[in-house]
């Protein structure tokens, strides 16, 4: 996925698997993506793109998937280049 903006960063915030035991088959997983950018509009565009693309890869690997926004920070000022 191309961001189109040099300051966009997406990282894995949390990746949790249950039951979390050795030699067991996972039954549930949580993946939290931390998406940041100095431009709020660019970050919001990438968030919308992730929301659109998420089911394409998630449904290929699992039987069900859900998407939710945990936190949305509003930048208090515009960053200057």
N, C-alpha and C positions, 0 to 999 in steps of 0.2 A: 504494500500500500504506500503510495507516494504521498507525502504530506503537503508538498507545494510550499512549505514555509520552513526556513532553516532553524527556527527555534522550537519546533514541535518535537516533543519527546514522549514516548509511550513505553512504560516499563511494567513488569509484573510486580504488583504491590504485594499480593498474597496468593499462594497456590497451596490449597489444603486438600488432602485426600482422606477419605474415610474408608475403612476403619483405621487405617494407619498402623496395621500390624504386619509383621514379617510374614512372607509367603501367603498373602491373602489377596483376593481379587477385589479391587476397589469397587465400591458401590455408589459412591457420591464424591464429587469434586467441586471445589470453589476456586475460581480464578478472578482475582481483582486486578484490573488494569489501571495504572496511574497515568493519566494523560495530561500533559502540561504544555503550555505555550505562553509566550509573552503577549500574544495577541488573542484576546478573548474570542473574536470572530473566527480565527483560524482554529482554535481549540474546539469551538462548537461545531465547526464543519467536520473536523476529524471525528468528533464524538458521534455525529450523525452517520458518518461513513462506517464507523465501527459497528454501530447498531444495525446497519443494513447488512454488512458482511458477516456479522457474528453467526447468524443461523446457518449460513452456508457451510462453515467448517464445523460448527458444534454439532449439527444434526447428522453429519457424516460419521461422527465418532461416538455419539451417545444417543440414548432413546428419547431424552427430553432435555431442554435447555431453557434458561430464563435469563433475562437481562434487566438490570436495574442500576440507577445512578445513586451511589452512596453519598457523595458530597460534590457540590459544585461551588468552587471558589470564584468570586467576582474580583477581578483585579481593581485595586483602588485608584490606579493611575495608568496612563499609557506609557509603555516603555519606549525610550528614545533609542534609535539605532546609533 
